[in-house]
Amino acid sequence: MTASKSERLMNLVIMLLVARTPVTKDRIREVIEGYQSSSDEAFEKMFERDKAELRSLGIPLELASIDKYFDDELGYRIARDAFELPEIDLEPDELAVLGLAARVWEHAGLAATTSHALVKLKAAGYEVDRDALDVLQPSVTADDPAFDAILEFTVSRTPITFDYRRPRDQEPRTRRLEPWATVTSRDRWYVVGKDLDRGEPRMFRLSRIVGEVRRAGQPGSVVVPPGTDIRALTSSLAPSRPTEEATVLARQGSAVLMRRRAVSAEGPVAGPDGQVSWDRLVVSTYSAEDFAGEVASHLGDVVAVDPPELRKLVIERLTALAEADT
């Protein structure tokens, strides 16, 4: 399955999960990237293939009346009670693999495309259940340009070289690395491996890589030393980061995952719409910049209160999303 097709199918699933009412075929075509630029005939063929593929994967795609009192207009939906998995007992290593997979999909273009699709749905008058995405539960974004190349070279066990700039560096420095793993630590992506210039394990943050990641050896030539515990190594190499607290207002019934992490919750309280149907949450985070994306992803169901920097960043992200869809 090609990357574009995978993203199209994933966005179709997301769209039908979050919409509280069935979505018409015309609206699906307008919102989902990949359908928009196709001809009528090409869209019909593509959409029929996509529906068949989703159903073959066990995703219950249904055709239902948009208005429960009238059956003259039909739309598509995914029944969440049939889609969600029952409780499953997994071994620790299986949970670790599933956790990584859930984090990786919310990567760069897919995360942005999904947000744009939700904005379009809300603008079209559809009620959007943003927390339906908790079924998929992505938790770490990967906006770093180097992410794809780093992941590819790590999987293929290929030595790499890249330019890397730390905050205190005037100019980037060239690094040579045997990549052992691509990992997350404190909401950031890193590559862990053997620094060929220092001869010891090091960890590099992907957002600090400047320019292209280049191959510096043959695929398959990187060997992870037997007995290496990547999780323990990541913990030992990860820089310490102070936490800070952010205050938000969350509409009751929304932001399920954010509520789980809240240091405190108070409610019901009055919200920005004047309704006493909100809760005030204090959430621990590593930075306002990191947290702003999560707040903005709830598209108005979560409103930033404090610190002021968080409010400014959320407004900027929502404005950018709105402008991208005009």
Secondary structure, DSSP 8 states (H G I E B T S, - for coil): --HHHHHHHHHHHHHHHHBSS-B-HHHHHHHSTTTTTS-HHHHHHHHHHHHHHHHHTT--EEEEEEETTEEEEEEEEE-HHHHS-------HHHHHHHHHHHHHTSBHHHHHHHHHHHHHHHHTT--B-GGGGGGT-----B--TTHHHHHHHHHTT--EEEEE--TT-SS-EEEEEEEEEEEEETTEEEEEEEETTTTEEEEEEGGGEEEEEEE-S-TT-----TT--HHHHHHHHS-----EEEEEEEETT--HHHHHHEEEEEEEE--TTS-S-EEEEEEEES-HHHHHHHHHTTTTSEEEEESHHHHHHHHHHHHHHHHHT-
